[in-house]
Amino acid sequence: MKRQAYRPILITDASRSQDDQLTSRQRRYVVMMSVRVACVIVGAILVGAKAPLLWLWLPLVALGMVLIPWVAVLLANDRPPKERHRLANRFSARPEAAAPPAPMSLAAEERPHRVIDAEP
């Protein structure tokens, strides 16, 4: 049976930890909810001050108050896509997937063997 060629794992290929992913999603959610709070405050100020073009600004602020929470929840629950299964490339019809990777070291059959003779 032929051995697989050695392929080192690069640290740049490692995925982010679950804690890092959760922290970044929480930050994104807090920022988006802060924008929503700002929309509520701006809407209240516009109504209280009877601003010109209120008929234009109020629907824009209301749209922000409605759409931002929906998008924030979707993005907070989002996670990176799963990696493809390790056997998926074996059965792929793509030519680049069919080519074997370049070996990083000599196979066991190609290495020079050290012979130790026990008899004088």
C-alpha positions in Angstrom: 0.0 0.0 0.0 1.4 3.4 -1.0 1.8 5.9 1.8 0.4 9.4 1.4 2.9 12.2 0.9 3.6 14.3 3.9 1.8 17.6 3.8 2.5 20.0 6.7 -0.3 22.0 8.2 0.3 25.7 8.1 -0.8 27.8 11.0 -2.4 30.2 8.5 -4.8 27.4 7.5 -6.0 27.0 11.1 -9.5 28.3 11.7 -10.3 30.9 14.4 -11.2 29.5 17.8 -14.9 29.4 18.9 -14.3 32.0 21.5 -12.8 34.5 18.9 -15.7 33.9 16.6 -18.2 34.4 19.4 -16.5 37.6 20.5 -16.5 39.1 17.0 -20.2 38.2 16.5 -21.1 39.8 19.9 -19.2 43.0 19.0 -20.9 43.2 15.6 -24.3 42.8 17.3 -23.6 45.5 19.9 -22.5 47.9 17.2 -25.6 47.3 15.1 -27.9 47.6 18.1 -26.1 50.9 19.0 -26.9 52.2 15.5 -30.5 51.2 16.1 -30.6 53.1 19.3 -29.1 56.1 17.5 -31.9 55.8 14.9 -34.5 55.9 17.7 -32.9 59.0 19.3 -32.5 60.8 15.9 -36.2 60.0 15.1 -37.3 61.4 18.5 -35.2 64.5 18.0 -36.6 65.0 14.5 -40.2 64.7 15.6 -39.6 67.0 18.6 -37.9 69.7 16.6 -40.4 69.4 13.7 -37.5 69.3 11.3 -37.9 70.2 7.6 -38.5 67.2 5.3 -39.8 65.2 8.2 -41.8 63.1 5.8 -38.5 62.0 4.2 -36.4 61.5 7.4 -38.9 59.6 9.5 -39.4 56.7 7.1 -35.6 56.3 6.7 -35.1 56.3 10.5 -38.0 53.8 10.9 -36.6 51.6 8.2 -33.3 51.6 10.1 -35.1 50.7 13.3 -36.9 47.8 11.7 -34.1 46.3 9.4 -31.1 46.7 11.6 -32.3 44.3 14.4 -33.2 41.7 11.8 -29.8 41.9 10.1 -28.0 42.0 13.5 -29.6 38.7 14.6 -28.8 37.1 11.2 -25.2 38.2 11.4 -24.9 37.3 15.1 -26.0 33.7 14.4 -23.8 33.3 11.4 -20.7 31.2 11.6 -17.9 30.4 9.1 -18.8 27.7 6.6 -17.7 24.2 7.4 -14.7 22.8 5.8 -15.2 20.3 3.0 -14.9 16.7 4.0 -11.4 15.3 3.7 -12.5 12.6 1.2 -14.5 15.0 -1.0 -11.4 15.6 -3.2 -10.8 11.9 -3.8 -14.1 11.5 -5.7 -14.1 14.9 -7.4 -14.0 15.0 -11.2 -12.0 18.2 -11.2 -8.5 17.8 -12.8 -6.7 19.9 -10.1 -8.2 17.7 -7.4 -7.2 14.5 -9.1 -3.5 15.5 -9.2 -1.5 14.1 -6.3 0.2 16.7 -4.1 4.0 17.1 -4.5 5.8 15.0 -1.9 7.6 16.9 0.8 10.0 14.2 1.7 11.4 10.9 0.2 9.1 7.9 0.6 10.3 5.0 2.7 11.3 3.0 -0.4 13.5 5.8 -1.8 15.4 6.6 1.5 18.8 5.0 1.9 18.6 2.2 4.4 21.2 1.7 7.1 22.2 -1.9 7.4 23.6 -3.1 10.7 25.4 -6.4 10.4 25.5 -8.3 13.7 27.9 -11.0 12.6 31.6 -10.2 12.3 
